Amino acid sequence: MNHSCQIAVLIVEDDEVHRELIASHLDRDEVRFEIAFAESCSQAIEQLASRTFDCVILDHNLHDGTGDQILRIAHDDLITTPVVAISTSIDPDVMITEFKSGCVDFIAKRDAFRGRVLANAVTQVVKNNRTRAAVERAGASVTMIEKAGAILAFNGDDPDSGLSHQSIEKNLQLIYEVAVQTIQDGVVLIERRSRVVYANPAFKRLLGLSDESDLPGGPLATIDDVMTAGAAAHFRRFDPQQSQFESWLCSATGEPVPVLIGQTPVGEHCILCAVSDLRAIKRQQRELEEKNQRLAQLYETANRFVDDVSHEFRTPLTVIKGYTEILEQEITGPVTDEQRGFLWTILDRTRDLAQMVDDLLDTSKVRSGCFRVDRRPQRLGDIVASIRPSIVHKALTNHVNIHANISEHLPLVFADAEKIGRVLLNLIVNAVKFSPEGGDVVIRAKPGASGEVQVDVTDNGPGISKENLRNIFRRFQQVGDPQRSSTKGFGLGLSIASELMAMNLGTISVESEQNRGSTFSFTLPVNDPAVVARRLLTRAALTQNLDDAQSAVERSAIAMLLVTPAHGVKCSDQLRSHLASHTKTMDLIFEAADHRSMILFGFSSNPERWVERLRDAFDEADEHPGAVKMETPGFQILGSWSASGESTQAIDVLTKRIESSNNVESNPPPNEMSPVGGKGERALA
Amino acid sequence: MRKKILIIDDDRAISQLAAIRLRAAGYEVDAAFDGPSGLEKASEQRPDAILLDIRMPDMDGFEVNACLKEGAGTATCPVVFLSANAQCTARRRALEVGGMAFIAKPYEMADVIAVIERVCASKPPAPVPHGAPR
């Protein structure tokens, strides 16, 4: 048998049967017990003097004396062998006597002969004793770490039990001391909020001192000697609720050292602190910040580059497209049918390129929050007509039929015509791209549910897989189709479309069936202030991050302003355009009942400040040289409401202010900024 | 009588393009390729509308516009700004300095013609009743 530990035991017992019994119970797998016997006190003393034992098992009652007598004699002879007393008696007095005279354990015989109780007890006693001896051998001349090593080395002998609990408990103080001496964090004990009564080596190192040197201020060092005034003040007004704080130490070189100080009161007068070095963390933090800054700069540069490049593409595109159109329309002379076909191809691909450039620019505008939205009452038929030139040739060159089915009695929508045109164009171009030759693309506009108009763009192309549908409105997502590599773009179109729809308080969605086709749909609110305002409120509640980065506080309140143009300004449209450029994406502009004033409906927790900001914007605009006098209009606060509880009241006031009449068939106000094409063509191609 | 349009844009290719288009639409068109000669032509010809590019060397569109507004014969001449810079600031400023419209390049020729038509129409746009259809 492989014994990892050998223990020499002297059994002092006058009863021969008991002697054998004791010997037979000294049995443990990993321990080899080397056993000697003594039958009397005198024999025992003799044996102990002649050689070394690890342990003595001592019967209490011997014929020439009691156990405690041997113990006393042994003690006088400086024999330090640990003694385990056993006795038939379980009289507590006997036990006390034995312990008093120096035995380390006491076991009743009836217990001692049960299983391995005796063997275990002896082994434990020996181990503890050896540990103690090792530590004492290490003594004061060696470091704590070596002492700890001695403990662990000995216990390592025992693969069965590892570190014994008893051993740890008996040496706990030593272990703590080792911990405090060796830990990388500083440990400081501060007395009466001022004097530093203890500092471990790590703390001294934090101050730039060697482990053995005294603190600045010597034995009478105070917190003012080792830390900044701010940190010292912390301890003077010690707050037991605050378990840690960041502060600075004063190092020997005068360089402040950033630290995290954890503090806990000890007794009435002391505070025990753990001080961790934050230099590395602070440095890493700084490096990370610098790196972030560099990345942000790079990102900015890359974005600007894309912007600039896209801009530079626009002008040559204008020229290519313009002259091709002139040739194609035979303004400068007749062309053959074959030539016309080639010109169409040029036009089609030029438009594709222009579309990609626009997408890139729009993406950067969305990113920079530079997208201004100018929502007004619009006819969907006009929006469809405005994009007509862009899609006619697309349909012809791709041999796809485009049908428009715009209901004539559609209500006006409240939208930014230019942006909705972009969305529609995007969807149609996509539909054409994925249509087979001779395929059909159908544009349908119809009244939708609850105050909205729905526009569908349907193709009979290959359809989109469920997997692709999930991500289709994300940036740079493309539906892979190896057969149509010529139709590749950047994958920006649909992500922009969904941004533009959100700005118009609309929605966008898609339904698709593979091998049957896809239908992209968007909805827009009708020109009903109550519907529009409710949509705005819903969107604000659903969106955490608004384009204008309005704070939650700002969004908690609704405000309404009446804007009256200065005397002499007749054209309400000009006022609307000015307001549109001075307001945020989430502010709504409605025409008031007098067709002259405007009503602003938006989020503002402080309407007075809102008015102030608008006035400033108008005043500033007048400072530009050569500006046409657009006199600052009058502003009147019509009220403010809580966005969560009083939105219904706010919307009531809004609708009362705006005279509602059913003007489905009337023309929308002329739009200064976005030219509108022909009116309501139905067949596009 | 045919309406007179003056195009001030340093990009000859684009100017010629717009000129061909506008002539085909029945306008009398002249073009200048820098600010000073544009101002000269404007005070000589008193056009019915000016298409003015914003980004030009030496003298940009806004400077030209300011001079036009000071000139006795050109102060009331409607100006339509053209720019490849469709940023909101350019657009906004174009409106603020009294531009009748702002057209982003690359423009659809149909758009230019539509805007010119509207600008040249002497009648101001009729007020439109506002309403909520249902």
Interface residues (C-beta under 8 A of the other chain):
Chain A: H311 R314 T315 L317 T318 V319 K321 G322 Y323 E325 I326 I331 T332 A354 L361 K365 C370 F371 R372 P377 P389 S390 P411 L412 G451 V526 N527 D528 P529 A530 V531 K570 C571 S572 D573 S577 H578 S581 F590 E591 A593 H595 A621 H624 P625 G626 A627 V628 M630 I658 E659 S660 S661 N662 N663 V664 S666 N667 P668 P669 P670 E672 M673 P675 V676 G677
Chain B: D11 A13 I14 L17 A18 I20 R21 A24 F62 N65 A66 L68 K69 E70 A84 N85 A86 Q87 C88 R91 R92 R93 L95 E96 V97 G98 M100 A101 F102 I103 K105 P106 Y107 E108 M109 A110 D111 A114 V115 R118 P124 P125 P127 V128 P129 H130 G131 A132 P133 R134
